[in-house]
Amino acid sequence: MSDLDLSKINNMQYDVLREIGNIGAGNATTALSQMINAKVSMNVPKVELLEFKEISNVVGGEERIVVGILFTLGGDIEGMMMFMMDKAASMHLVNILLGKIEYSESDEQSEFSEMGLSALNEIGNIISGAYLSSLSTLTNLTITSSIPYMAIDMAGAILSVPAIEFGKIGDKALLIETEFGDKDNYVNGYFILIPTPDSYKAILKSLGL
Amino acid sequence: MNNLIKVGMADANVCKPPDVITTLGLGSCVGIVLYDPSVKIAGLVHIMLPDSTKILNNSNKYKFADTGIDMLIEEMSRLGASKRKLVAKIAGGAQMFAFNNNLEMMRIGDRNVEATKEKLKKLGIPILAEDTGENYGRTIEFDPETGLMTVKSFGRDLKIL
């Protein structure tokens, strides 16, 4: 059993995690921008260490409907990573990607078609791939990822999956929030990286911390 | 005026009429409602993991099925509930992502439900109703006045158990 305690993380390690978030999200935004062939900008990500009962508040409440795309990680780092955005935002992205208004973003009941789901998986793939490749470059570690697994459900339910993994090592979860979009529509996306305790140490060690 | 008492992840609370108690967006976690119908006292704990003895960092007792249920019973007793009159209703334990490999990590919902049932059996607390497993999230709300639990899910009919 590892002695890692996320609540005892020091400032320097915190900064490094934010920097990883920053670079990862930057890469992801570039990839997204190329995919939809439009300028996409992003804000400096917020990195937060949160208690379990607080996580859902950050993403707009437990019952907000979101799209979660989850990957399991292998290679030098084991664990999982998740990309999450709200349903309206994801419909907006799919509309742009497919070049037509496939979905009404304001309609709670509107559902993704097969085509839409497939586009969404691809968005998840690109964003996460860009994120992981920056992490891999920065740490000089080999990181492989599984195919994307997607779920559309209440934020609380989706977040329970990474929260439980964090629950095995402590009482808090690490959340990286990135806001990105074009000038009219900002889309909030959340990255959650959950290395196993040993892999977490491997990341910090590879960075000389 | 009746209040809605909210219970977060790895948290618990107790409740008496006219208040109702709820936990929102249960995924692989399990929501366990304990109820003493004779005094209409209810308690709800939102557990994340099956077994506190398997985890080193176990300072939050509400995180686990075994210690969470024990703690909840203690709190309910303090309020006047009788341990031997308790009944249970449980929900949650879904598998949110359809993984094609059967990794231990991915079966956490099932294991949470199993551990909950085992613990309740050991304590002799009967489970009157459950809505567990599957692959979707649930919001539950329990009314100690009626003893009924409603289960809300995205894109599904409301269930009353």
Interface residues (C-beta under 8 A of the other chain):
Chain A: M1 S2 D3 D5 F52 K53 E54 I55 S56 G61 E62 E63 I65 G68 L70 T72 M80 E111 Y149 M150 A151 I152 D153 M154 A155 G156 A157 I158 L159 S160 V161 A163 I164 E165 G167 K168 I169 G170 D171
Chain B: G8 M9 A10 D11 L24 G25 L26 G27 S28 C29 M48 L49 I55 L56 N57 S59 N60 K63 A94 M96 F97 A98 F99 L103 M105 I108 N135 Y136 G137 R138 T139 F154 G155
